[in-house]
Amino acid sequence: MHYSSIIIIGFVFLGTIIQINCLQCYKCSCSVNVGEATCKDDSELQCVIEYVENNYCIIARTSSSNITFDHRPNSDLIFLESQHYLRAKEQIIYLESSSSWHAPIVKEFTYGCDWNLCNTPRILSLLPKGLTFTVDSNLLTNSLILQPDETFTTCASCTKCVNSTTAITCATVPCSGTCEIDDHLDDPVQHNSSCSFQFTSACLNEKLNTSIEITGTYYMDDKKFQTGEIDIWCKKNNCNDPPHVQTIQRNITFITEINDQLYFRPQATTSKPNTGLLGCYTCHCDHAVGSDGCKILECTIEYQDKSYCEIVRNFKEIPGREFIQLGHVEQTNLPYRHFIHAEEELILYRNLSWHRPSVNFISYICDWELCNDGRLVDKLITSFQFNAEPSEIAAYLQSPEPLTYCAECEVCSNFSSFDQCTNASCSSGGRCYIDQYIKHPDYSSCVYAFKAECENFATESSIILTATYNIDDDILDFEEVNVYCSKNGCNHPATVYSLLELIHEDIQLDSLFFIRPITNTTASPNITEPTPSSPATTSTSTTTISSSTTINSPASSSSTSATTASTSATTTNVPASSASISTTTTNAPASPASTSVTNTSTSTTTTPSSSPIMAISRSAAIIIFLIRLFVSLFINN
């Protein structure tokens, strides 16, 4: 019997361990200008990846001009219905100088999510500034503002835990300061889950601004809004009476434009993670260019070995359609670990004007867990923005004389002699074409590789450039150059080198592509047991957006504590910010007149390795222990 008890207790303990949820979250912080929603300087974001248990990930912005990427305990579910949400605490203050209500001031704003690395800093610009709660100003004035013929002398005073304020009667006490009603709904320490409305009404000695502070949550998965805690400070007889709060609560409206990408969440993974495997988002979609057919991608998370993550946007397969692909790409033959690869076309019209550079194909490759977030696709819209002076380019590509011949050859050589090229006749309605392969895998044995010929159809002169941009080291490499021109012999190999010297780039990547985590934390995660509780329910309202201002106002006695981000001390190479793009190193092919030198650059940035799931490792060890214990007891019996 004694042995049986030990076994039962052991398996109960094992079951408890297995229920622990392990998650990866980004952890870092940055400062922000007042009224802005993104970091003042992205280089501040020295993020680490932390393994946490029984927590979910957050991005939090406070009125102290600080943004934190962190995690919070699952015990928040005592006042949340789910962990994928937008949540704001906002204050509406009455300005006595103008006898009007000020626009809502955002005190706190939080985005919460519950899958690995969902709080990536790269979605920061997608988040609204707040949820701008509004209440009819006449209702607020009639309920909270002292009229000219009234005298302020008393406040309601009581502490209650009820489901309805209809039959509540609070005592009144003399007051010459400020009436306050403090709602405890979102306070896990004071809130009692047995009632839907728990509060304290009291008189404060201080004379504070009349104001109302509202906390509300928008649940992304269900597209549902709920008001939470409402606190009021006022100077009118018994204005802190509980029925006032519920009347105001029922009249709160909320109108916000939520970016569609914030509704993104991955579906269930198709395979279990193991040590050494890299997790990437995997999905695909195609749609007509300009349509909303692929606005919210439906991705899974898959794990593979010896691979990096990739986002691909392909506009050239079928004119007018875009193909989007997220997934893994094999490490073999990849030039870098973190880079942009794109094909861009410049068209020169006969009036010497440029068509705006168009992206035919662009891909983003990265080497850490879930770095190809589906919410980044819309940001991957521009690449290198190649440009040049049209008249200088036209001297190589166009001529008033009719076209009669083009260079014709196919070269794969380690020498800069292009004697193999001959002149071949070409119709006046055609054009010359040359393709230079600079770093093409099919021509890896050649320093100089070209194919030149005549094409017997006429279009505008154009240059198609394929290049790779090493994000970490700020290096641009040309890979392939295609030139179409209408001047006799304009497709000679030497022309390509002359054109590349005239072309310059203006890389316009979103600055958040330059962010990469420093490393994973290696310490075992702390176990945080959630507090069991049913989620709170509150009344439902409508929807809004807000601005941030600083006004002297009362502090709520029940404030939500923000976890301060801490960063592990790790030394690494920090990638260049977008502000330093002007110093980009360009690896162009050596001119035939110069000595050929192959310039290869390798990124040395420390990157996170795929770590095992801590809770699973401990569970496996316990399973082995219990099996051995059971076998030992069985043999002894």
Solvent accessible surface area in square Angstrom, and as a share of the most:
residue,aa,sasa,rsa
1,M,196,0.88
2,H,129,0.58
3,Y,92,0.35
4,S,55,0.35
5,S,43,0.28
6,I,63,0.32
7,I,34,0.17
8,I,110,0.56
9,I,119,0.60
10,G,13,0.12
11,F,102,0.42
12,V,99,0.57
13,F,113,0.47
14,L,15,0.07
15,G,32,0.30
16,T,68,0.40
17,I,17,0.08
18,I,89,0.45
19,Q,133,0.59
20,I,13,0.07
21,N,90,0.46
22,C,29,0.17
23,L,22,0.11
24,Q,7,0.03
25,C,0,0.00
26,Y,9,0.04
27,K,12,0.05
28,C,2,0.01
29,S,41,0.26
30,C,4,0.02
31,S,35,0.23
32,V,7,0.04
33,N,73,0.38
34,V,99,0.57
35,G,21,0.20
36,E,94,0.42
37,A,16,0.12
38,T,52,0.30
39,C,15,0.09
40,K,116,0.49
41,D,68,0.35
42,D,32,0.16
43,S,52,0.33
44,E,69,0.31
45,L,5,0.03
46,Q,56,0.25
47,C,1,0.00
48,V,1,0.00
49,I,1,0.00
50,E,31,0.14
51,Y,12,0.04
52,V,10,0.06
53,E,0,0.00
54,N,6,0.03
55,N,17,0.09
56,Y,1,0.00
57,C,0,0.00
58,I,6,0.03
59,I,3,0.01
60,A,11,0.08
61,R,19,0.07
62,T,39,0.23
63,S,64,0.41
64,S,86,0.55
65,S,33,0.21
66,N,53,0.27
67,I,0,0.00
68,T,12,0.07
69,F,0,0.00
70,D,0,0.00
71,H,30,0.13
72,R,34,0.12
73,P,39,0.25
74,N,16,0.08
75,S,26,0.17
76,D,6,0.03
77,L,63,0.31
78,I,18,0.09
79,F,18,0.08
80,L,1,0.01
81,E,55,0.24
82,S,33,0.21
83,Q,22,0.10
84,H,0,0.00
85,Y,3,0.01
86,L,0,0.00
87,R,26,0.10
88,A,2,0.01
89,K,15,0.06
90,E,0,0.00
91,Q,1,0.00
92,I,9,0.05
93,I,1,0.01
94,Y,25,0.09
95,L,54,0.27
96,E,118,0.53
97,S,116,0.75
98,S,67,0.44
99,S,80,0.52
100,S,48,0.31
101,W,40,0.14
102,H,46,0.20
103,A,58,0.45
104,P,13,0.08
105,I,6,0.03
106,V,12,0.07
107,K,51,0.22
108,E,46,0.21
109,F,2,0.01
110,T,22,0.13
111,Y,0,0.00
112,G,0,0.00
113,C,0,0.00
114,D,50,0.26
115,W,18,0.06
116,N,27,0.14
117,L,3,0.01
118,C,0,0.00
119,N,0,0.00
120,T,8,0.04
121,P,2,0.01
122,R,7,0.03
123,I,0,0.00
124,L,1,0.01
125,S,55,0.36
126,L,21,0.11
127,L,9,0.04
128,P,11,0.07
129,K,76,0.32
130,G,0,0.00
131,L,0,0.00
132,T,12,0.07
133,F,0,0.00
134,T,53,0.31
135,V,17,0.10
136,D,81,0.42
137,S,58,0.38
138,N,103,0.53
139,L,39,0.19
140,L,2,0.01
141,T,40,0.23
142,N,102,0.52
143,S,15,0.10
144,L,1,0.00
145,I,20,0.10
146,L,63,0.32
147,Q,64,0.28
148,P,138,0.87
149,D,131,0.68
150,E,70,0.31
151,T,97,0.56
152,F,34,0.14
153,T,65,0.38
154,T,36,0.21
155,C,0,0.00
156,A,2,0.01
157,S,36,0.24
158,C,24,0.15
159,T,91,0.53
160,K,70,0.30
161,C,52,0.31
162,V,36,0.21
163,N,104,0.53
164,S,58,0.37
165,T,5,0.03
166,T,126,0.73
167,A,96,0.74
168,I,28,0.14
169,T,117,0.68
170,C,16,0.09
171,A,66,0.51
172,T,78,0.45
173,V,47,0.27
174,P,117,0.74
175,C,11,0.06
176,S,89,0.58
177,G,2,0.02
178,T,0,0.00
179,C,0,0.00
180,E,17,0.07
181,I,1,0.00
182,D,8,0.04
183,D,3,0.02
184,H,9,0.04
185,L,6,0.03
186,D,12,0.06
187,D,21,0.11
188,P,71,0.44
189,V,136,0.78
190,Q,84,0.37
191,H,19,0.08
192,N,71,0.37
193,S,67,0.43
194,S,85,0.55
195,C,10,0.06
196,S,45,0.29
197,F,11,0.04
198,Q,25,0.11
199,F,0,0.00
200,T,41,0.24
201,S,2,0.01
202,A,30,0.23
203,C,40,0.24
204,L,45,0.22
205,N,143,0.73
206,E,102,0.46
207,K,147,0.62
208,L,46,0.23
209,N,57,0.29
210,T,6,0.03
211,S,0,0.00
212,I,0,0.00
213,E,7,0.03
214,I,0,0.00
215,T,8,0.05
216,G,0,0.00
217,T,4,0.02
218,Y,17,0.07
219,Y,6,0.02
220,M,2,0.01
221,D,72,0.37
222,D,100,0.52
223,K,136,0.58
224,K,68,0.29
225,F,8,0.03
226,Q,12,0.05
227,T,1,0.00
228,G,6,0.06
229,E,6,0.03
230,I,0,0.00
231,D,2,0.01
232,I,0,0.00
233,W,1,0.01
234,C,0,0.00
235,K,39,0.17
236,K,30,0.13
237,N,62,0.32
238,N,49,0.25
239,C,1,0.00
240,N,0,0.00
241,D,40,0.21
242,P,0,0.00
243,P,46,0.29
244,H,55,0.24
245,V,2,0.01
246,Q,32,0.14
247,T,45,0.26
248,I,0,0.00
249,Q,23,0.10
250,R,157,0.57
251,N,66,0.34
252,I,3,0.02
253,T,53,0.31
254,F,0,0.00
255,I,117,0.59
256,T,21,0.12
257,E,152,0.68
258,I,27,0.14
259,N,59,0.30
260,D,53,0.28
261,Q,9,0.04
262,L,0,0.00
263,Y,42,0.16
264,F,0,0.00
265,R,81,0.29
266,P,14,0.09
267,Q,95,0.42
268,A,86,0.67
269,T,65,0.38
270,T,88,0.51
271,S,48,0.31
272,K,171,0.73
273,P,51,0.32
274,N,97,0.50
275,T,97,0.56
276,G,45,0.43
277,L,37,0.19
278,L,19,0.10
279,G,0,0.00
280,C,0,0.00
281,Y,1,0.00
282,T,34,0.20
283,C,12,0.07
284,H,138,0.61
285,C,31,0.19
286,D,65,0.33
287,H,21,0.09
288,A,45,0.35
289,V,84,0.48
290,G,77,0.74
291,S,51,0.33
292,D,99,0.51
293,G,56,0.54
294,C,12,0.07
295,K,75,0.32
296,I,75,0.38
297,L,9,0.04
298,E,133,0.60
299,C,0,0.00
300,T,26,0.15
301,I,10,0.05
302,E,44,0.20
303,Y,24,0.09
304,Q,82,0.36
305,D,82,0.43
306,K,151,0.64
307,S,4,0.03
308,Y,17,0.06
309,C,0,0.00
310,E,33,0.15
311,I,0,0.00
312,V,18,0.11
313,R,24,0.09
314,N,18,0.09
315,F,54,0.22
316,K,100,0.43
317,E,108,0.49
318,I,84,0.43
319,P,123,0.77
320,G,50,0.48
321,R,79,0.29
322,E,3,0.01
323,F,66,0.27
324,I,6,0.03
325,Q,85,0.38
326,L,0,0.00
327,G,10,0.09
328,H,34,0.15
329,V,34,0.20
330,E,124,0.56
331,Q,75,0.33
332,T,95,0.55
333,N,136,0.70
334,L,45,0.23
335,P,68,0.43
336,Y,12,0.05
337,R,86,0.32
338,H,0,0.00
339,F,6,0.02
340,I,1,0.00
341,H,41,0.18
342,A,0,0.00
343,E,27,0.12
344,E,0,0.00
345,E,36,0.16
346,L,0,0.00
347,I,40,0.20
348,L,0,0.00
349,Y,73,0.28
350,R,150,0.55
351,N,116,0.60
352,L,79,0.39
353,S,43,0.28
354,W,48,0.17
355,H,71,0.32
356,R,180,0.66
357,P,21,0.13
358,S,39,0.25
359,V,25,0.14
360,N,25,0.13
361,F,41,0.17
362,I,1,0.00
363,S,3,0.02
364,Y,0,0.00
365,I,5,0.03
366,C,0,0.00
367,D,6,0.03
368,W,4,0.01
369,E,15,0.07
370,L,6,0.03
371,C,3,0.02
372,N,0,0.00
373,D,3,0.02
374,G,1,0.01
375,R,1,0.00
376,L,1,0.01
377,V,7,0.04
378,D,72,0.37
379,K,30,0.13
380,L,0,0.00
381,I,110,0.56
382,T,26,0.15
383,S,1,0.00
384,F,1,0.00
385,Q,26,0.11
386,F,0,0.00
387,N,61,0.31
388,A,6,0.05
389,E,92,0.41
390,P,27,0.17
391,S,60,0.39
392,E,82,0.37
393,I,0,0.00
394,A,11,0.09
395,A,61,0.47
396,Y,80,0.30
397,L,0,0.00
398,Q,22,0.10
399,S,27,0.17
400,P,143,0.90
401,E,114,0.51
402,P,92,0.58
403,L,7,0.04
404,T,73,0.43
405,Y,80,0.30
406,C,0,0.00
407,A,2,0.01
408,E,84,0.37
409,C,17,0.10
410,E,112,0.50
411,V,1,0.01
412,C,75,0.45
413,S,22,0.14
414,N,86,0.44
415,F,154,0.64
416,S,42,0.27
417,S,58,0.37
418,F,19,0.08
419,D,126,0.65
420,Q,97,0.43
421,C,20,0.12
422,T,84,0.49
423,N,107,0.55
424,A,23,0.18
425,S,100,0.65
426,C,10,0.06
427,S,58,0.37
428,S,83,0.54
429,G,42,0.40
430,G,4,0.04
431,R,24,0.09
432,C,0,0.00
433,Y,25,0.10
434,I,0,0.00
435,D,8,0.04
436,Q,5,0.02
437,Y,31,0.12
438,I,33,0.17
439,K,87,0.37
440,H,50,0.22
441,P,99,0.62
442,D,112,0.58
443,Y,49,0.19
444,S,99,0.64
445,S,93,0.60
446,C,17,0.10
447,V,63,0.36
448,Y,9,0.03
449,A,1,0.01
450,F,0,0.00
451,K,76,0.32
452,A,2,0.02
453,E,55,0.25
454,C,28,0.16
455,E,35,0.16
456,N,108,0.56
457,F,105,0.44
458,A,70,0.55
459,T,74,0.43
460,E,64,0.29
461,S,6,0.04
462,S,5,0.03
463,I,0,0.00
464,I,25,0.13
465,L,0,0.00
466,T,17,0.10
467,A,0,0.00
468,T,2,0.01
469,Y,0,0.00
470,N,0,0.00
471,I,0,0.00
472,D,8,0.04
473,D,53,0.28
474,D,12,0.06
475,I,17,0.09
476,L,0,0.00
477,D,3,0.01
478,F,6,0.03
479,E,29,0.13
480,E,34,0.15
481,V,1,0.01
482,N,16,0.08
483,V,1,0.00
484,Y,32,0.12
485,C,1,0.00
486,S,15,0.10
487,K,71,0.30
488,N,44,0.23
489,G,19,0.18
490,C,6,0.04
491,N,0,0.00
492,H,66,0.29
493,P,0,0.00
494,A,47,0.36
495,T,18,0.11
496,V,0,0.00
497,Y,12,0.05
498,S,34,0.22
499,L,1,0.00
500,L,16,0.08
501,E,136,0.61
502,L,51,0.26
503,I,15,0.08
504,H,103,0.46
505,E,44,0.20
506,D,74,0.38
507,I,6,0.03
508,Q,88,0.39
509,L,12,0.06
510,D,44,0.23
511,S,38,0.24
512,L,12,0.06
513,F,1,0.01
514,F,9,0.04
515,I,15,0.07
516,R,11,0.04
517,P,2,0.01
518,I,12,0.06
519,T,25,0.15
520,N,12,0.06
521,T,21,0.12
522,T,127,0.74
523,A,76,0.59
524,S,76,0.49
525,P,15,0.09
526,N,129,0.66
527,I,82,0.42
528,T,49,0.28
529,E,108,0.48
530,P,57,0.36
531,T,79,0.46
532,P,124,0.78
533,S,42,0.27
534,S,75,0.48
535,P,69,0.43
536,A,17,0.13
537,T,91,0.53
538,T,28,0.16
539,S,41,0.26
540,T,90,0.52
541,S,26,0.17
542,T,75,0.44
543,T,35,0.20
544,T,18,0.11
545,I,75,0.38
546,S,10,0.07
547,S,59,0.38
548,S,38,0.25
549,T,55,0.32
550,T,117,0.68
551,I,49,0.25
552,N,134,0.69
553,S,28,0.18
554,P,7,0.04
555,A,92,0.72
556,S,14,0.09
557,S,78,0.51
558,S,10,0.07
559,S,80,0.52
560,T,50,0.29
561,S,87,0.56
562,A,66,0.51
563,T,55,0.32
564,T,118,0.69
565,A,20,0.16
566,S,69,0.44
567,T,71,0.41
568,S,43,0.28
569,A,113,0.88
570,T,53,0.31
571,T,129,0.75
572,T,31,0.18
573,N,79,0.41
574,V,84,0.48
575,P,22,0.14
576,A,31,0.24
577,S,39,0.25
578,S,34,0.22
579,A,96,0.74
580,S,38,0.25
581,I,23,0.12
582,S,110,0.71
583,T,100,0.58
584,T,20,0.12
585,T,69,0.40
586,T,55,0.32
587,N,13,0.07
588,A,53,0.41
589,P,27,0.17
590,A,27,0.21
591,S,36,0.24
592,P,34,0.21
593,A,107,0.83
594,S,59,0.38
595,T,115,0.67
596,S,46,0.30
597,V,113,0.65
598,T,112,0.65
599,N,79,0.41
600,T,106,0.62
601,S,23,0.15
602,T,102,0.60
603,S,11,0.07
604,T,97,0.56
605,T,12,0.07
606,T,62,0.36
607,T,27,0.16
608,P,13,0.08
609,S,82,0.53
610,S,30,0.19
611,S,27,0.18
612,P,59,0.37
613,I,35,0.18
614,M,33,0.15
615,A,6,0.05
616,I,106,0.54
617,S,57,0.37
618,R,73,0.26
619,S,11,0.07
620,A,47,0.36
621,A,61,0.47
622,I,34,0.17
623,I,69,0.35
624,I,89,0.45
625,F,123,0.51
626,L,9,0.04
627,I,97,0.49
628,R,172,0.63
629,L,41,0.21
630,F,104,0.43
631,V,73,0.42
632,S,51,0.33
633,L,16,0.08
634,F,148,0.62
635,I,129,0.65
636,N,107,0.55
637,N,134,0.69
